[in-house]
Amino acid sequence: MNPPMTRTPAALRVVAVVVVLGFLSSGTAQVSQTTQKRQTAGPRPPVNAAPPKMHLDSVATAIHYCQSVRTDWQLTFDYHEEDYPPKAVDRAMADIDKEIDASSKARASSKNAHSSAIQEWDLIVKYRADIMRLLTVNGHAPLLYTMIPIHFVLKDNDLTLLLASVGSTKVYNTLRLDARQRAAKAIQEAVLPAMKRFTVVHSTDIKNFGVLVAYGTKDFSDELSTKGELVALVAPAARCKKLADAELTEEEFVDAADVYVVDRDAIGEVRKIKVSLDDSKGK
């Protein structure tokens, strides 16, 4: 019978080295396979990747879509239709939350996360607190809208918040004021007070603010001639805050702003015009 085989310390060291080398070889193979998989999957996106480009409507396009508010004004303030009451701020906030809920469901089923509609709703959710504060401080003004009273648009590729549409009960005489003069009147009496309240918006991402106001026009020699008209004014957010802080005069503010009108007889036409508050004095 052969004696049991014993391993010397030197032999044990050899075995240990073999085991370690085998383990390292296996680990190297695994690392190599992992590296190959990562390379096959393509490069990782950069950590600080730019956000997706915004695909929002332009100011003029948004105003074009809102021009039906002229008819809403007539139904509300001229015909006093029960089905078209002016909306108060609490109703507006409820409508916004209702649409946010509906849009979240639509977003979940949409394959295009960068569509203009979905991007706008994402912005409404993101800036909801600012929007609610803005509506609250403008709570005395009636609102005329179909779905919601605000829109996010682009002006020179900058994010712009548009309050649309404020309803004015004023009716301007077409015999004494032309379209430019009527717009100046509405700006002075309804737009500027709303622009000054932009100070409640705290976000620095919103670079411009705009207000759209619908008002009445009438040939005072013809009782059946009343029609709605609208004017929109858009200005940089910084200038809105300077206006509110009395660092700018109303004249200086309006002179540098962008003004758009859809007059009483326009058919799908949005015009950009130059307006001075001196125009509000009429003929």
ZAMARGU-4260 file (C-alpha; in steps of 0.2 Angstrom, whole numbers, plus 5000, padded with zeros to 4 digits):
<rodrens>
0) 5000/5000/5000 | 5007/5017/4995 | 5009/5030/5008 | 4997/5045/5007 | 5003/5059/4996
5) 5007/5075/5005 | 5009/5092/4998 | 5024/5102/5002 | 5022/5121/5005 | 5030/5124/4988
10) 5017/5113/4980 | 5003/5122/4989 | 5010/5139/4982 | 5010/5132/4965 | 4992/5127/4966
15) 4987/5143/4973 | 4995/5152/4959 | 4986/5141/4946 | 4969/5145/4954 | 4972/5164/4954
20) 4978/5164/4936 | 4963/5154/4931 | 4951/5166/4941 | 4960/5182/4933 | 4959/5174/4916
25) 4940/5171/4918 | 4937/5189/4925 | 4947/5196/4910 | 4936/5187/4898 | 4920/5193/4907
30) 4926/5211/4907 | 4931/5209/4889 | 4913/5203/4885 | 4905/5217/4895 | 4916/5230/4886
35) 4911/5223/4869 | 4893/5224/4873 | 4894/5242/4878 | 4904/5246/4862 | 4890/5237/4852
40) 4877/5247/4861 | 4884/5263/4855 | 4891/5278/4865 | 4882/5284/4880 | 4873/5301/4878
45) 4882/5316/4887 | 4877/5319/4905 | 4874/5338/4901 | 4864/5334/4885 | 4854/5349/4878
50) 4835/5349/4882 | 4824/5344/4867 | 4820/5359/4855 | 4804/5367/4859 | 4791/5365/4845
55) 4778/5378/4851 | 4767/5390/4841 | 4773/5408/4836 | 4764/5422/4844 | 4755/5427/4828
60) 4749/5409/4826 | 4743/5408/4843 | 4733/5424/4841 | 4726/5417/4825 | 4719/5402/4834
65) 4712/5414/4847 | 4703/5426/4836 | 4686/5417/4838 | 4686/5426/4855 | 4678/5440/4845
70) 4663/5430/4843 | 4663/5425/4861 | 4664/5443/4866 | 4648/5447/4856 | 4639/5432/4863
75) 4644/5436/4880 | 4643/5455/4881 | 4631/5460/4867 | 4619/5446/4866 | 4621/5440/4884
80) 4619/5422/4879 | 4617/5411/4895 | 4628/5398/4887 | 4642/5410/4885 | 4645/5418/4902
85) 4662/5426/4906 | 4673/5415/4916 | 4680/5419/4933 | 4697/5415/4940 | 4691/5400/4950
90) 4683/5392/4934 | 4699/5395/4924 | 4710/5387/4937 | 4698/5372/4938 | 4698/5371/4919
95) 4717/5371/4918 | 4718/5357/4931 | 4705/5347/4921 | 4715/5349/4905 | 4731/5344/4914
100) 4723/5328/4919 | 4717/5324/4902 | 4734/5329/4894 | 4743/5317/4906 | 4733/5303/4899
105) 4735/5308/4881 | 4754/5310/4884 | 4755/5292/4891 | 4748/5285/4874 | 4757/5297/4863
110) 4772/5291/4853 | 4778/5309/4850 | 4784/5316/4866 | 4790/5332/4857 | 4774/5337/4849
115) 4769/5356/4851 | 4753/5351/4861 | 4762/5339/4873 | 4777/5351/4876 | 4765/5365/4880
120) 4755/5355/4892 | 4772/5350/4900 | 4776/5368/4902 | 4759/5371/4910 | 4762/5358/4923
125) 4779/5365/4926 | 4774/5383/4929 | 4756/5379/4936 | 4760/5389/4952 | 4765/5404/4942
130) 4750/5403/4931 | 4738/5402/4946 | 4746/5417/4954 | 4744/5427/4938 | 4726/5422/4936
135) 4722/5426/4954 | 4729/5444/4954 | 4719/5447/4938 | 4704/5439/4946 | 4693/5455/4943
140) 4694/5453/4924 | 4682/5442/4915 | 4690/5428/4904 | 4684/5422/4887 | 4691/5406/4881
145) 4686/5388/4875 | 4698/5377/4884 | 4710/5387/4894 | 4715/5405/4896 | 4734/5404/4894
150) 4746/5398/4881 | 4765/5395/4880 | 4772/5401/4863 | 4788/5406/4856 | 4795/5424/4852
155) 4812/5424/4844 | 4814/5406/4851 | 4811/5412/4868 | 4798/5405/4880 | 4783/5417/4881
160) 4767/5416/4892 | 4752/5423/4884 | 4736/5427/4894 | 4722/5425/4882 | 4709/5431/4883
165) 4704/5445/4894 | 4686/5451/4891 | 4683/5470/4892 | 4666/5477/4893 | 4671/5493/4883
170) 4663/5497/4867 | 4672/5509/4856 | 4664/5520/4843 | 4670/5517/4825 | 4665/5534/4820
175) 4677/5542/4831 | 4691/5529/4833 | 4700/5519/4819 | 4707/5501/4822 | 4724/5508/4828
180) 4716/5520/4840 | 4704/5507/4847 | 4718/5496/4850 | 4728/5510/4859 | 4712/5513/4870
185) 4711/5494/4874 | 4729/5493/4878 | 4728/5508/4890 | 4712/5503/4899 | 4714/5484/4900
190) 4731/5477/4894 | 4743/5488/4904 | 4735/5484/4921 | 4737/5465/4917 | 4755/5468/4911
195) 4760/5476/4928 | 4754/5460/4937 | 4767/5449/4929 | 4778/5452/4944 | 4769/5438/4953
200) 4778/5426/4940 | 4794/5420/4948 | 4801/5409/4934 | 4816/5416/4925 | 4813/5404/4911
205) 4799/5414/4904 | 4807/5428/4894 | 4791/5437/4887 | 4774/5440/4893 | 4758/5444/4882
210) 4740/5449/4886 | 4726/5447/4873 | 4711/5458/4876 | 4694/5457/4867 | 4683/5472/4867
215) 4668/5479/4857 | 4666/5490/4843 | 4651/5499/4836 | 4645/5512/4823 | 4635/5522/4835
220) 4623/5527/4821 | 4618/5509/4818 | 4612/5499/4833 | 4615/5482/4825 | 4633/5485/4820
225) 4642/5479/4836 | 4656/5467/4834 | 4671/5460/4844 | 4689/5465/4841 | 4705/5460/4849
230) 4722/5467/4853 | 4737/5458/4860 | 4753/5466/4867 | 4769/5456/4870 | 4784/5462/4879
235) 4800/5456/4888 | 4797/5450/4905 | 4811/5462/4912 | 4802/5477/4904 | 4785/5471/4912
240) 4793/5471/4929 | 4801/5488/4926 | 4784/5495/4921 | 4777/5488/4937 | 4791/5496/4947
245) 4788/5513/4938 | 4805/5512/4930 | 4797/5514/4913 | 4783/5525/4908 | 4768/5517/4900
250) 4772/5526/4884 | 4790/5520/4884 | 4784/5502/4887 | 4771/5502/4873 | 4783/5510/4861
255) 4795/5496/4862 | 4782/5482/4863 | 4775/5471/4849 | 4756/5474/4846 | 4745/5463/4836
260) 4727/5466/4831 | 4712/5456/4823 | 4700/5470/4819 | 4681/5469/4818 | 4680/5465/4799
265) 4696/5454/4798 | 4694/5436/4791 | 4708/5426/4798 | 4720/5440/4797 | 4732/5444/4811
270) 4741/5461/4809 | 4756/5467/4818 | 4755/5486/4820 | 4764/5501/4828 | 4754/5509/4842
275) 4757/5524/4853 | 4746/5529/4868 | 4744/5546/4859 | 4733/5536/4847 | 4720/5533/4861
280) 4715/5551/4860 | 4705/5548/4844 | 4701/5560/4831
</rodrens>
